[in-house]
Amino acid sequence: MDEETSGTSGDVAERGLRYTKDQFEQILEQTEEYVRENPGRSIAYALAAGFILNRLPIGRILGAIVRLAIIAFKPAILAYGATKLYQAAQCEEE
């Protein structure tokens, strides 16, 4: 039964990966086609996106995310350890 389940989930994961890869390739082809048809507009969009990204405080945002992850890591480890202890206690009772 476990082999069937793992085989099915493997197929789903493989199909999902293939679908994502196909979608990414399709988006890439459409982008290349758009850039070839509208080079001036594409350069303007790229400059605008670069300017906006340059003005965003990305370093501060990433630093805040890392600090939050570190703060959240300690309670997550505590909860994980508690669930493992509970599972071990349940296995010993059986």
C-alpha positions in Angstrom: 0.0 0.0 0.0 2.8 2.4 0.9 4.5 1.7 -2.5 1.3 2.6 -4.3 0.9 5.9 -2.4 4.5 6.9 -2.8 4.3 6.1 -6.6 1.2 8.2 -7.0 2.7 11.1 -5.1 5.9 10.8 -7.2 3.8 10.9 -10.3 2.0 14.0 -9.1 5.2 15.7 -8.2 6.8 14.8 -11.5 3.7 16.0 -13.4 3.7 19.2 -11.4 7.4 19.8 -12.1 6.9 19.1 -15.8 3.8 21.5 -15.9 5.8 24.3 -14.1 8.7 23.8 -16.5 6.5 24.0 -19.5 4.7 27.1 -18.2 8.0 28.8 -17.5 9.3 28.0 -21.0 6.1 29.4 -22.5 6.4 32.6 -20.5 10.0 32.9 -21.5 9.1 32.5 -25.2 6.3 35.1 -24.9 8.6 37.5 -23.2 11.3 37.1 -25.9 8.7 37.6 -28.6 7.4 40.8 -26.9 10.9 42.2 -26.6 11.7 41.5 -30.2 8.4 43.2 -31.3 8.7 46.2 -28.9 12.4 46.8 -28.1 11.9 50.5 -27.1 9.0 49.9 -24.8 10.9 46.9 -23.3 13.9 49.0 -22.5 11.6 51.7 -20.9 9.9 49.0 -18.8 13.3 47.6 -17.8 14.6 51.0 -16.8 11.4 51.8 -14.8 11.6 48.4 -13.0 15.3 48.9 -12.3 14.7 52.4 -10.9 11.8 51.1 -8.6 13.9 48.2 -7.4 16.8 50.5 -6.7 14.7 52.7 -4.6 13.1 49.9 -2.5 14.8 49.2 0.8 15.4 45.5 -0.2 18.3 45.1 2.2 16.2 46.2 5.2 13.3 44.0 4.1 15.5 41.0 3.8 17.2 41.7 7.1 13.8 42.0 8.8 12.7 38.7 7.3 15.9 37.0 8.5 15.4 38.4 12.0 11.8 37.2 12.1 12.8 33.8 11.0 15.4 33.6 13.7 12.9 34.7 16.3 10.3 32.2 15.1 12.9 29.4 14.9 13.1 28.8 18.7 9.4 28.3 19.3 9.2 26.1 16.2 12.0 23.8 17.5 10.2 23.7 20.9 6.9 22.7 19.3 8.7 20.1 17.2 10.4 18.6 20.2 7.2 18.5 22.2 5.4 16.6 19.3 8.3 14.1 19.1 8.1 13.5 22.8 4.3 13.0 22.6 4.7 10.6 19.7 7.4 8.6 21.6 5.2 8.5 24.7 2.3 7.2 22.5 4.5 4.5 21.0 5.7 3.3 24.4 2.1 2.9 25.6 1.2 0.7 22.7 
